[in-house]
Amino acid sequence: MERIPFHGGRCYACGAAAVGLRDRRPEGGDLEAACRRHADPTIPTYEACIFCDAPVRAGSLVIDGEFAHKKCLKEESR
């Protein structure tokens, strides 16, 4: 199974803090951020850089609640 990047945000259904994803494609939607109650636990997620979608580690930058690698931010700022 592929790993899906996860950036956080708010749940598509109730607006609570998101902790995972929900596949709404069968309903005509998309993969959307979801809270613990609405998330599908079978979809693996990881915290990802907002610029390159690669996994981030502890100590990465946090920009408006989303993660970024220092190197990616530096390249985007050029």
N, CA, C and O atoms as a Maestro MAE file, in Angstrom:
{
 s_m_m2io_version
 :::
 2.0.0
}

f_m_ct {
 s_m_title
 :::
 protein
 m_atom[312] {
  # First column is atom index #
  i_m_mmod_type
  r_m_x_coord
  r_m_y_coord
  r_m_z_coord
  i_m_residue_number
  s_m_chain_name
  s_m_pdb_residue_name
  s_m_pdb_atom_name
  i_m_atomic_number
  :::
  1 25 0.851 -1.186 0.000 1 A "MET " " N  " 7
  2 3 0.000 0.000 0.000 1 A "MET " " CA " 6
  3 2 0.889 1.240 0.000 1 A "MET " " C  " 6
  4 15 1.896 1.286 0.707 1 A "MET " " O  " 8
  5 25 0.517 2.244 -0.793 2 A "GLU " " N  " 7
  6 3 1.313 3.467 -0.855 2 A "GLU " " CA " 6
  7 2 1.125 4.299 0.412 2 A "GLU " " C  " 6
  8 15 0.100 4.204 1.088 2 A "GLU " " O  " 8
  9 25 2.116 5.101 0.716 3 A "ARG " " N  " 7
  10 3 2.016 6.002 1.861 3 A "ARG " " CA " 6
  11 2 1.533 7.353 1.370 3 A "ARG " " C  " 6
  12 15 2.012 7.867 0.359 3 A "ARG " " O  " 8
  13 25 0.600 7.912 2.078 4 A "ILE " " N  " 7
  14 3 -0.012 9.181 1.698 4 A "ILE " " CA " 6
  15 2 0.525 10.282 2.598 4 A "ILE " " C  " 6
  16 15 0.498 10.130 3.819 4 A "ILE " " O  " 8
  17 25 1.014 11.387 2.037 5 A "PRO " " N  " 7
  18 3 1.458 12.484 2.903 5 A "PRO " " CA " 6
  19 2 0.284 13.105 3.639 5 A "PRO " " C  " 6
  20 15 -0.846 13.102 3.150 5 A "PRO " " O  " 8
  21 25 0.560 13.625 4.796 6 A "PHE " " N  " 7
  22 3 -0.482 14.212 5.612 6 A "PHE " " CA " 6
  23 2 -0.009 15.556 6.126 6 A "PHE " " C  " 6
  24 15 1.060 15.646 6.729 6 A "PHE " " O  " 8
  25 25 -0.787 16.601 5.900 7 A "HIS " " N  " 7
  26 3 -0.398 17.947 6.307 7 A "HIS " " CA " 6
  27 2 -1.200 18.481 7.479 7 A "HIS " " C  " 6
  28 15 -0.901 19.569 7.970 7 A "HIS " " O  " 8
  29 25 -2.195 17.765 7.939 8 A "GLY " " N  " 7
  30 3 -3.004 18.245 9.055 8 A "GLY " " CA " 6
  31 2 -4.166 19.087 8.578 8 A "GLY " " C  " 6
  32 15 -4.679 18.875 7.479 8 A "GLY " " O  " 8
  33 25 -4.579 20.022 9.378 9 A "GLY " " N  " 7
  34 3 -5.706 20.872 9.023 9 A "GLY " " CA " 6
  35 2 -6.935 20.496 9.809 9 A "GLY " " C  " 6
  36 15 -6.841 20.043 10.950 9 A "GLY " " O  " 8
  37 25 -8.075 20.681 9.206 10 A "ARG " " N  " 7
  38 3 -9.362 20.437 9.860 10 A "ARG " " CA " 6
  39 2 -10.118 19.314 9.162 10 A "ARG " " C  " 6
  40 15 -9.958 19.101 7.960 10 A "ARG " " O  " 8
  41 25 -10.925 18.612 9.905 11 A "CYS " " N  " 7
  42 3 -11.720 17.497 9.394 11 A "CYS " " CA " 6
  43 2 -12.736 17.986 8.368 11 A "CYS " " C  " 6
  44 15 -13.385 19.013 8.565 11 A "CYS " " O  " 8
  45 25 -12.868 17.245 7.278 12 A "TYR " " N  " 7
  46 3 -13.823 17.588 6.228 12 A "TYR " " CA " 6
  47 2 -15.269 17.535 6.738 12 A "TYR " " C  " 6
  48 15 -16.131 18.242 6.217 12 A "TYR " " O  " 8
  49 25 -15.537 16.711 7.744 13 A "ALA " " N  " 7
  50 3 -16.915 16.482 8.183 13 A "ALA " " CA " 6
  51 2 -17.359 17.389 9.327 13 A "ALA " " C  " 6
  52 15 -18.484 17.889 9.330 13 A "ALA " " O  " 8
  53 25 -16.462 17.600 10.308 14 A "CYS " " N  " 7
  54 3 -16.908 18.312 11.499 14 A "CYS " " CA " 6
  55 2 -16.035 19.491 11.895 14 A "CYS " " C  " 6
  56 15 -16.392 20.231 12.812 14 A "CYS " " O  " 8
  57 25 -14.909 19.689 11.235 15 A "GLY " " N  " 7
  58 3 -14.053 20.834 11.527 15 A "GLY " " CA " 6
  59 2 -13.098 20.638 12.693 15 A "GLY " " C  " 6
  60 15 -12.362 21.563 13.037 15 A "GLY " " O  " 8
  61 25 -13.087 19.459 13.311 16 A "ALA " " N  " 7
  62 3 -12.147 19.182 14.405 16 A "ALA " " CA " 6
  63 2 -10.733 19.043 13.835 16 A "ALA " " C  " 6
  64 15 -10.564 18.913 12.622 16 A "ALA " " O  " 8
  65 25 -9.723 19.069 14.702 17 A "ALA " " N  " 7
  66 3 -8.343 18.911 14.255 17 A "ALA " " CA " 6
  67 2 -8.169 17.559 13.557 17 A "ALA " " C  " 6
  68 15 -8.601 16.526 14.070 17 A "ALA " " O  " 8
  69 25 -7.536 17.578 12.392 18 A "ALA " " N  " 7
  70 3 -7.355 16.354 11.614 18 A "ALA " " CA " 6
  71 2 -6.178 15.534 12.129 18 A "ALA " " C  " 6
  72 15 -5.153 16.081 12.536 18 A "ALA " " O  " 8
  73 25 -6.343 14.213 12.103 19 A "VAL " " N  " 7
  74 3 -5.275 13.300 12.504 19 A "VAL " " CA " 6
  75 2 -4.995 12.254 11.433 19 A "VAL " " C  " 6
  76 15 -4.065 11.461 11.581 19 A "VAL " " O  " 8
  77 25 -5.770 12.235 10.372 20 A "GLY " " N  " 7
  78 3 -5.608 11.239 9.321 20 A "GLY " " CA " 6
  79 2 -6.378 11.633 8.077 20 A "GLY " " C  " 6
  80 15 -6.694 12.804 7.867 20 A "GLY " " O  " 8
  81 25 -6.677 10.635 7.252 21 A "LEU " " N  " 7
  82 3 -7.351 10.875 5.977 21 A "LEU " " CA " 6
  83 2 -8.595 10.017 5.831 21 A "LEU " " C  " 6
  84 15 -8.753 9.009 6.520 21 A "LEU " " O  " 8
  85 25 -9.464 10.419 4.940 22 A "ARG " " N  " 7
  86 3 -10.642 9.639 4.577 22 A "ARG " " CA " 6
  87 2 -10.728 9.635 3.060 22 A "ARG " " C  " 6
  88 15 -10.622 10.687 2.430 22 A "ARG " " O  " 8
  89 25 -10.918 8.460 2.467 23 A "ASP " " N  " 7
  90 3 -11.048 8.346 1.016 23 A "ASP " " CA " 6
  91 2 -12.505 8.580 0.645 23 A "ASP " " C  " 6
  92 15 -13.355 7.719 0.871 23 A "ASP " " O  " 8
  93 25 -12.789 9.739 0.080 24 A "ARG " " N  " 7
  94 3 -14.158 10.078 -0.291 24 A "ARG " " CA " 6
  95 2 -14.368 9.951 -1.801 24 A "ARG " " C  " 6
  96 15 -15.383 10.410 -2.325 24 A "ARG " " O  " 8
  97 25 -13.412 9.327 -2.505 25 A "ARG " " N  " 7
  98 3 -13.556 9.173 -3.955 25 A "ARG " " CA " 6
  99 2 -14.787 8.361 -4.354 25 A "ARG " " C  " 6
  100 15 -15.426 8.698 -5.351 25 A "ARG " " O  " 8
  101 25 -15.149 7.296 -3.612 26 A "PRO " " N  " 7
  102 3 -16.374 6.570 -3.995 26 A "PRO " " CA " 6
  103 2 -17.623 7.462 -3.921 26 A "PRO " " C  " 6
  104 15 -18.618 7.192 -4.595 26 A "PRO " " O  " 8
  105 25 -17.571 8.511 -3.113 27 A "GLU " " N  " 7
  106 3 -18.698 9.431 -2.976 27 A "GLU " " CA " 6
  107 2 -18.584 10.605 -3.957 27 A "GLU " " C  " 6
  108 15 -19.400 11.526 -3.923 27 A "GLU " " O  " 8
  109 25 -17.578 10.568 -4.821 28 A "GLY " " N  " 7
  110 3 -17.366 11.658 -5.763 28 A "GLY " " CA " 6
  111 2 -16.454 12.737 -5.218 28 A "GLY " " C  " 6
  112 15 -16.380 13.830 -5.779 28 A "GLY " " O  " 8
  113 25 -15.749 12.440 -4.117 29 A "GLY " " N  " 7
  114 3 -14.848 13.419 -3.507 29 A "GLY " " CA " 6
  115 2 -13.392 13.117 -3.786 29 A "GLY " " C  " 6
  116 15 -13.025 12.753 -4.903 29 A "GLY " " O  " 8
  117 25 -12.570 13.269 -2.774 30 A "ASP " " N  " 7
  118 3 -11.129 13.085 -2.896 30 A "ASP " " CA " 6
  119 2 -10.627 12.548 -1.568 30 A "ASP " " C  " 6
  120 15 -11.425 12.295 -0.665 30 A "ASP " " O  " 8
  121 25 -9.316 12.368 -1.432 31 A "LEU " " N  " 7
  122 3 -8.740 12.063 -0.126 31 A "LEU " " CA " 6
  123 2 -8.778 13.348 0.674 31 A "LEU " " C  " 6
  124 15 -8.251 14.369 0.230 31 A "LEU " " O  " 8
  125 25 -9.389 13.317 1.840 32 A "GLU " " N  " 7
  126 3 -9.537 14.542 2.619 32 A "GLU " " CA " 6
  127 2 -9.076 14.323 4.052 32 A "GLU " " C  " 6
  128 15 -9.148 13.213 4.580 32 A "GLU " " O  " 8
  129 25 -8.601 15.398 4.673 33 A "ALA " " N  " 7
  130 3 -8.183 15.348 6.070 33 A "ALA " " CA " 6
  131 2 -9.396 15.047 6.941 33 A "ALA " " C  " 6
  132 15 -10.503 15.512 6.669 33 A "ALA " " O  " 8
  133 25 -9.168 14.251 8.005 34 A "ALA " " N  " 7
  134 3 -10.270 13.858 8.875 34 A "ALA " " CA " 6
  135 2 -9.808 13.750 10.327 34 A "ALA " " C  " 6
  136 15 -8.637 13.487 10.600 34 A "ALA " " O  " 8
  137 25 -10.739 13.956 11.246 35 A "CYS " " N  " 7
  138 3 -10.448 13.812 12.678 35 A "CYS " " CA " 6
  139 2 -10.384 12.328 13.039 35 A "CYS " " C  " 6
  140 15 -10.610 11.467 12.189 35 A "CYS " " O  " 8
  141 25 -10.081 12.039 14.283 36 A "ARG " " N  " 7
  142 3 -9.962 10.649 14.733 36 A "ARG " " CA " 6
  143 2 -11.253 9.864 14.481 36 A "ARG " " C  " 6
  144 15 -11.198 8.694 14.105 36 A "ARG " " O  " 8
  145 25 -12.393 10.486 14.682 37 A "ARG " " N  " 7
  146 3 -13.678 9.808 14.498 37 A "ARG " " CA " 6
  147 2 -13.980 9.518 13.030 37 A "ARG " " C  " 6
  148 15 -14.551 8.473 12.719 37 A "ARG " " O  " 8
  149 25 -13.608 10.428 12.117 38 A "HIS " " N  " 7
  150 3 -13.947 10.273 10.707 38 A "HIS " " CA " 6
  151 2 -12.817 9.699 9.842 38 A "HIS " " C  " 6
  152 15 -13.049 9.369 8.679 38 A "HIS " " O  " 8
  153 25 -11.609 9.573 10.383 39 A "ALA " " N  " 7
  154 3 -10.472 9.078 9.589 39 A "ALA " " CA " 6
  155 2 -10.573 7.575 9.350 39 A "ALA " " C  " 6
  156 15 -11.135 6.842 10.165 39 A "ALA " " O  " 8
  157 25 -10.034 7.134 8.245 40 A "ASP " " N  " 7
  158 3 -9.967 5.714 7.916 40 A "ASP " " CA " 6
  159 2 -8.621 5.186 8.393 40 A "ASP " " C  " 6
  160 15 -7.590 5.562 7.835 40 A "ASP " " O  " 8
  161 25 -8.600 4.323 9.413 41 A "PRO " " N  " 7
  162 3 -7.314 3.851 9.965 41 A "PRO " " CA " 6
  163 2 -6.514 2.966 9.015 41 A "PRO " " C  " 6
  164 15 -5.345 2.685 9.280 41 A "PRO " " O  " 8
  165 25 -7.120 2.520 7.913 42 A "THR " " N  " 7
  166 3 -6.386 1.671 6.969 42 A "THR " " CA " 6
  167 2 -5.544 2.477 5.990 42 A "THR " " C  " 6
  168 15 -4.759 1.900 5.236 42 A "THR " " O  " 8
  169 25 -5.693 3.814 5.987 43 A "ILE " " N  " 7
  170 3 -4.889 4.660 5.098 43 A "ILE " " CA " 6
  171 2 -3.671 5.143 5.870 43 A "ILE " " C  " 6
  172 15 -3.804 5.982 6.761 43 A "ILE " " O  " 8
  173 25 -2.473 4.627 5.544 44 A "PRO " " N  " 7
  174 3 -1.266 5.060 6.260 44 A "PRO " " CA " 6
  175 2 -0.902 6.492 5.907 44 A "PRO " " C  " 6
  176 15 -0.964 6.880 4.740 44 A "PRO " " O  " 8
  177 25 -0.526 7.274 6.897 45 A "THR " " N  " 7
  178 3 -0.153 8.667 6.672 45 A "THR " " CA " 6
  179 2 1.183 8.963 7.332 45 A "THR " " C  " 6
  180 15 1.653 8.196 8.172 45 A "THR " " O  " 8
  181 25 1.785 10.066 6.953 46 A "TYR " " N  " 7
  182 3 2.998 10.548 7.606 46 A "TYR " " CA " 6
  183 2 3.030 12.056 7.497 46 A "TYR " " C  " 6
  184 15 2.464 12.629 6.566 46 A "TYR " " O  " 8
  185 25 3.687 12.698 8.443 47 A "GLU " " N  " 7
  186 3 3.848 14.150 8.379 47 A "GLU " " CA " 6
  187 2 4.774 14.451 7.212 47 A "GLU " " C  " 6
  188 15 5.829 13.829 7.085 47 A "GLU " " O  " 8
  189 25 4.395 15.399 6.356 48 A "ALA " " N  " 7
  190 3 5.128 15.650 5.126 48 A "ALA " " CA " 6
  191 2 5.452 17.131 4.949 48 A "ALA " " C  " 6
  192 15 4.741 18.004 5.445 48 A "ALA " " O  " 8
  193 25 6.533 17.387 4.236 49 A "CYS " " N  " 7
  194 3 6.953 18.741 3.882 49 A "CYS " " CA " 6
  195 2 5.940 19.337 2.902 49 A "CYS " " C  " 6
  196 15 5.523 18.664 1.959 49 A "CYS " " O  " 8
  197 25 5.542 20.594 3.119 50 A "ILE " " N  " 7
  198 3 4.559 21.215 2.234 50 A "ILE " " CA " 6
  199 2 5.119 21.500 0.840 50 A "ILE " " C  " 6
  200 15 4.352 21.749 -0.091 50 A "ILE " " O  " 8
  201 25 6.439 21.468 0.684 51 A "PHE " " N  " 7
  202 3 7.049 21.763 -0.616 51 A "PHE " " CA " 6
  203 2 7.359 20.508 -1.425 51 A "PHE " " C  " 6
  204 15 7.148 20.493 -2.638 51 A "PHE " " O  " 8
  205 25 7.865 19.436 -0.766 52 A "CYS " " N  " 7
  206 3 8.298 18.262 -1.530 52 A "CYS " " CA " 6
  207 2 7.528 16.987 -1.192 52 A "CYS " " C  " 6
  208 15 7.752 15.962 -1.835 52 A "CYS " " O  " 8
  209 25 6.635 17.015 -0.213 53 A "ASP " " N  " 7
  210 3 5.834 15.864 0.226 53 A "ASP " " CA " 6
  211 2 6.656 14.713 0.809 53 A "ASP " " C  " 6
  212 15 6.113 13.632 1.032 53 A "ASP " " O  " 8
  213 25 7.941 14.917 1.058 54 A "ALA " " N  " 7
  214 3 8.758 13.888 1.696 54 A "ALA " " CA " 6
  215 2 8.514 13.917 3.210 54 A "ALA " " C  " 6
  216 15 8.154 14.961 3.754 54 A "ALA " " O  " 8
  217 25 8.705 12.794 3.889 55 A "PRO " " N  " 7
  218 3 8.500 12.767 5.337 55 A "PRO " " CA " 6
  219 2 9.403 13.767 6.060 55 A "PRO " " C  " 6
  220 15 10.521 14.038 5.623 55 A "PRO " " O  " 8
  221 25 8.908 14.303 7.155 56 A "VAL " " N  " 7
  222 3 9.693 15.225 7.973 56 A "VAL " " CA " 6
  223 2 10.002 14.580 9.319 56 A "VAL " " C  " 6
  224 15 9.305 13.667 9.763 56 A "VAL " " O  " 8
  225 25 11.042 15.064 9.945 57 A "ARG " " N  " 7
  226 3 11.448 14.562 11.253 57 A "ARG " " CA " 6
  227 2 11.215 15.631 12.300 57 A "ARG " " C  " 6
  228 15 10.950 16.790 11.980 57 A "ARG " " O  " 8
  229 25 11.318 15.229 13.540 58 A "ALA " " N  " 7
  230 3 11.221 16.187 14.643 58 A "ALA " " CA " 6
  231 2 12.285 17.261 14.437 58 A "ALA " " C  " 6
  232 15 13.408 16.958 14.034 58 A "ALA " " O  " 8
  233 25 11.936 18.499 14.708 59 A "GLY " " N  " 7
  234 3 12.881 19.589 14.525 59 A "GLY " " CA " 6
  235 2 12.747 20.308 13.200 59 A "GLY " " C  " 6
  236 15 13.442 21.295 12.957 59 A "GLY " " O  " 8
  237 25 11.860 19.824 12.334 60 A "SER " " N  " 7
  238 3 11.629 20.516 11.071 60 A "SER " " CA " 6
  239 2 10.878 21.817 11.347 60 A "SER " " C  " 6
  240 15 10.295 21.995 12.416 60 A "SER " " O  " 8
  241 25 10.900 22.702 10.394 61 A "LEU " " N  " 7
  242 3 10.201 23.976 10.542 61 A "LEU " " CA " 6
  243 2 8.699 23.772 10.508 61 A "LEU " " C  " 6
  244 15 8.201 22.865 9.841 61 A "LEU " " O  " 8
  245 25 7.979 24.619 11.229 62 A "VAL " " N  " 7
  246 3 6.526 24.612 11.178 62 A "VAL " " CA " 6
  247 2 6.091 25.984 10.688 62 A "VAL " " C  " 6
  248 15 6.389 27.003 11.311 62 A "VAL " " O  " 8
  249 25 5.373 26.000 9.549 63 A "ILE " " N  " 7
  250 3 4.918 27.247 8.932 63 A "ILE " " CA " 6
  251 2 3.397 27.202 8.877 63 A "ILE " " C  " 6
  252 15 2.817 26.377 8.170 63 A "ILE " " O  " 8
  253 25 2.761 28.085 9.619 64 A "ASP " " N  " 7
  254 3 1.294 28.126 9.675 64 A "ASP " " CA " 6
  255 2 0.694 26.752 9.961 64 A "ASP " " C  " 6
  256 15 -0.316 26.381 9.363 64 A "ASP " " O  " 8
  257 25 1.303 26.002 10.862 65 A "GLY " " N  " 7
  258 3 0.782 24.698 11.261 65 A "GLY " " CA " 6
  259 2 1.158 23.557 10.340 65 A "GLY " " C  " 6
  260 15 0.740 22.423 10.577 65 A "GLY " " O  " 8
  261 25 1.938 23.818 9.290 66 A "GLU " " N  " 7
  262 3 2.360 22.762 8.382 66 A "GLU " " CA " 6
  263 2 3.879 22.650 8.407 66 A "GLU " " C  " 6
  264 15 4.574 23.624 8.697 66 A "GLU " " O  " 8
  265 25 4.392 21.457 8.102 67 A "PHE " " N  " 7
  266 3 5.820 21.188 8.198 67 A "PHE " " CA " 6
  267 2 6.565 21.516 6.917 67 A "PHE " " C  " 6
  268 15 6.011 21.442 5.820 67 A "PHE " " O  " 8
  269 25 7.838 21.882 7.074 68 A "ALA " " N  " 7
  270 3 8.704 22.153 5.925 68 A "ALA " " CA " 6
  271 2 10.138 21.799 6.286 68 A "ALA " " C  " 6
  272 15 10.570 21.992 7.422 68 A "ALA " " O  " 8
  273 25 10.868 21.278 5.308 69 A "HIS " " N  " 7
  274 3 12.306 21.074 5.480 69 A "HIS " " CA " 6
  275 2 12.988 22.433 5.344 69 A "HIS " " C  " 6
  276 15 12.561 23.260 4.539 69 A "HIS " " O  " 8
  277 25 14.025 22.667 6.111 70 A "LYS " " N  " 7
  278 3 14.752 23.940 6.017 70 A "LYS " " CA " 6
  279 2 15.300 24.144 4.613 70 A "LYS " " C  " 6
  280 15 15.261 25.252 4.077 70 A "LYS " " O  " 8
  281 25 15.811 23.071 4.021 71 A "LYS " " N  " 7
  282 3 16.383 23.147 2.670 71 A "LYS " " CA " 6
  283 2 15.299 23.528 1.644 71 A "LYS " " C  " 6
  284 15 15.544 24.354 0.765 71 A "LYS " " O  " 8
  285 25 14.118 22.933 1.756 72 A "CYS " " N  " 7
  286 3 13.036 23.231 0.813 72 A "CYS " " CA " 6
  287 2 12.582 24.682 0.944 72 A "CYS " " C  " 6
  288 15 12.335 25.351 -0.060 72 A "CYS " " O  " 8
  289 25 12.472 25.166 2.173 73 A "LEU " " N  " 7
  290 3 12.064 26.554 2.388 73 A "LEU " " CA " 6
  291 2 13.092 27.509 1.802 73 A "LEU " " C  " 6
  292 15 12.734 28.522 1.202 73 A "LEU " " O  " 8
  293 25 14.358 27.189 1.975 74 A "LYS " " N  " 7
  294 3 15.431 28.033 1.440 74 A "LYS " " CA " 6
  295 2 15.356 28.089 -0.079 74 A "LYS " " C  " 6
  296 15 15.524 29.156 -0.670 74 A "LYS " " O  " 8
  297 25 15.102 26.938 -0.720 75 A "GLU " " N  " 7
  298 3 14.994 26.898 -2.182 75 A "GLU " " CA " 6
  299 2 13.754 27.649 -2.680 75 A "GLU " " C  " 6
  300 15 13.809 28.311 -3.717 75 A "GLU " " O  " 8
  301 25 12.642 27.551 -1.951 76 A "GLU " " N  " 7
  302 3 11.419 28.269 -2.335 76 A "GLU " " CA " 6
  303 2 11.553 29.768 -2.175 76 A "GLU " " C  " 6
  304 15 10.890 30.536 -2.872 76 A "GLU " " O  " 8
  305 25 12.415 30.188 -1.249 77 A "SER " " N  " 7
  306 3 12.582 31.615 -0.959 77 A "SER " " CA " 6
  307 2 13.469 32.316 -1.971 77 A "SER " " C  " 6
  308 15 13.563 33.543 -1.941 77 A "SER " " O  " 8
  309 25 14.111 31.604 -2.848 78 A "ARG " " N  " 7
  310 3 15.004 32.211 -3.849 78 A "ARG " " CA " 6
  311 2 14.247 32.952 -4.884 78 A "ARG " " C  " 6
  312 15 14.845 33.521 -5.797 78 A "ARG " " O  " 8
  :::
 }
 m_bond[311] {
  # First column is bond index #
  i_m_from
  i_m_to
  i_m_order
  :::
  1 1 2 1
  2 2 3 1
  3 3 4 2
  4 3 5 1
  5 5 6 1
  6 6 7 1
  7 7 8 2
  8 7 9 1
  9 9 10 1
  10 10 11 1
  11 11 12 2
  12 11 13 1
  13 13 14 1
  14 14 15 1
  15 15 16 2
  16 15 17 1
  17 17 18 1
  18 18 19 1
  19 19 20 2
  20 19 21 1
  21 21 22 1
  22 22 23 1
  23 23 24 2
  24 23 25 1
  25 25 26 1
  26 26 27 1
  27 27 28 2
  28 27 29 1
  29 29 30 1
  30 30 31 1
  31 31 32 2
  32 31 33 1
  33 33 34 1
  34 34 35 1
  35 35 36 2
  36 35 37 1
  37 37 38 1
  38 38 39 1
  39 39 40 2
  40 39 41 1
  41 41 42 1
  42 42 43 1
  43 43 44 2
  44 43 45 1
  45 45 46 1
  46 46 47 1
  47 47 48 2
  48 47 49 1
  49 49 50 1
  50 50 51 1
  51 51 52 2
  52 51 53 1
  53 53 54 1
  54 54 55 1
  55 55 56 2
  56 55 57 1
  57 57 58 1
  58 58 59 1
  59 59 60 2
  60 59 61 1
  61 61 62 1
  62 62 63 1
  63 63 64 2
  64 63 65 1
  65 65 66 1
  66 66 67 1
  67 67 68 2
  68 67 69 1
  69 69 70 1
  70 70 71 1
  71 71 72 2
  72 71 73 1
  73 73 74 1
  74 74 75 1
  75 75 76 2
  76 75 77 1
  77 77 78 1
  78 78 79 1
  79 79 80 2
  80 79 81 1
  81 81 82 1
  82 82 83 1
  83 83 84 2
  84 83 85 1
  85 85 86 1
  86 86 87 1
  87 87 88 2
  88 87 89 1
  89 89 90 1
  90 90 91 1
  91 91 92 2
  92 91 93 1
  93 93 94 1
  94 94 95 1
  95 95 96 2
  96 95 97 1
  97 97 98 1
  98 98 99 1
  99 99 100 2
  100 99 101 1
  101 101 102 1
  102 102 103 1
  103 103 104 2
  104 103 105 1
  105 105 106 1
  106 106 107 1
  107 107 108 2
  108 107 109 1
  109 109 110 1
  110 110 111 1
  111 111 112 2
  112 111 113 1
  113 113 114 1
  114 114 115 1
  115 115 116 2
  116 115 117 1
  117 117 118 1
  118 118 119 1
  119 119 120 2
  120 119 121 1
  121 121 122 1
  122 122 123 1
  123 123 124 2
  124 123 125 1
  125 125 126 1
  126 126 127 1
  127 127 128 2
  128 127 129 1
  129 129 130 1
  130 130 131 1
  131 131 132 2
  132 131 133 1
  133 133 134 1
  134 134 135 1
  135 135 136 2
  136 135 137 1
  137 137 138 1
  138 138 139 1
  139 139 140 2
  140 139 141 1
  141 141 142 1
  142 142 143 1
  143 143 144 2
  144 143 145 1
  145 145 146 1
  146 146 147 1
  147 147 148 2
  148 147 149 1
  149 149 150 1
  150 150 151 1
  151 151 152 2
  152 151 153 1
  153 153 154 1
  154 154 155 1
  155 155 156 2
  156 155 157 1
  157 157 158 1
  158 158 159 1
  159 159 160 2
  160 159 161 1
  161 161 162 1
  162 162 163 1
  163 163 164 2
  164 163 165 1
  165 165 166 1
  166 166 167 1
  167 167 168 2
  168 167 169 1
  169 169 170 1
  170 170 171 1
  171 171 172 2
  172 171 173 1
  173 173 174 1
  174 174 175 1
  175 175 176 2
  176 175 177 1
  177 177 178 1
  178 178 179 1
  179 179 180 2
  180 179 181 1
  181 181 182 1
  182 182 183 1
  183 183 184 2
  184 183 185 1
  185 185 186 1
  186 186 187 1
  187 187 188 2
  188 187 189 1
  189 189 190 1
  190 190 191 1
  191 191 192 2
  192 191 193 1
  193 193 194 1
  194 194 195 1
  195 195 196 2
  196 195 197 1
  197 197 198 1
  198 198 199 1
  199 199 200 2
  200 199 201 1
  201 201 202 1
  202 202 203 1
  203 203 204 2
  204 203 205 1
  205 205 206 1
  206 206 207 1
  207 207 208 2
  208 207 209 1
  209 209 210 1
  210 210 211 1
  211 211 212 2
  212 211 213 1
  213 213 214 1
  214 214 215 1
  215 215 216 2
  216 215 217 1
  217 217 218 1
  218 218 219 1
  219 219 220 2
  220 219 221 1
  221 221 222 1
  222 222 223 1
  223 223 224 2
  224 223 225 1
  225 225 226 1
  226 226 227 1
  227 227 228 2
  228 227 229 1
  229 229 230 1
  230 230 231 1
  231 231 232 2
  232 231 233 1
  233 233 234 1
  234 234 235 1
  235 235 236 2
  236 235 237 1
  237 237 238 1
  238 238 239 1
  239 239 240 2
  240 239 241 1
  241 241 242 1
  242 242 243 1
  243 243 244 2
  244 243 245 1
  245 245 246 1
  246 246 247 1
  247 247 248 2
  248 247 249 1
  249 249 250 1
  250 250 251 1
  251 251 252 2
  252 251 253 1
  253 253 254 1
  254 254 255 1
  255 255 256 2
  256 255 257 1
  257 257 258 1
  258 258 259 1
  259 259 260 2
  260 259 261 1
  261 261 262 1
  262 262 263 1
  263 263 264 2
  264 263 265 1
  265 265 266 1
  266 266 267 1
  267 267 268 2
  268 267 269 1
  269 269 270 1
  270 270 271 1
  271 271 272 2
  272 271 273 1
  273 273 274 1
  274 274 275 1
  275 275 276 2
  276 275 277 1
  277 277 278 1
  278 278 279 1
  279 279 280 2
  280 279 281 1
  281 281 282 1
  282 282 283 1
  283 283 284 2
  284 283 285 1
  285 285 286 1
  286 286 287 1
  287 287 288 2
  288 287 289 1
  289 289 290 1
  290 290 291 1
  291 291 292 2
  292 291 293 1
  293 293 294 1
  294 294 295 1
  295 295 296 2
  296 295 297 1
  297 297 298 1
  298 298 299 1
  299 299 300 2
  300 299 301 1
  301 301 302 1
  302 302 303 1
  303 303 304 2
  304 303 305 1
  305 305 306 1
  306 306 307 1
  307 307 308 2
  308 307 309 1
  309 309 310 1
  310 310 311 1
  311 311 312 2
  :::
 }
}
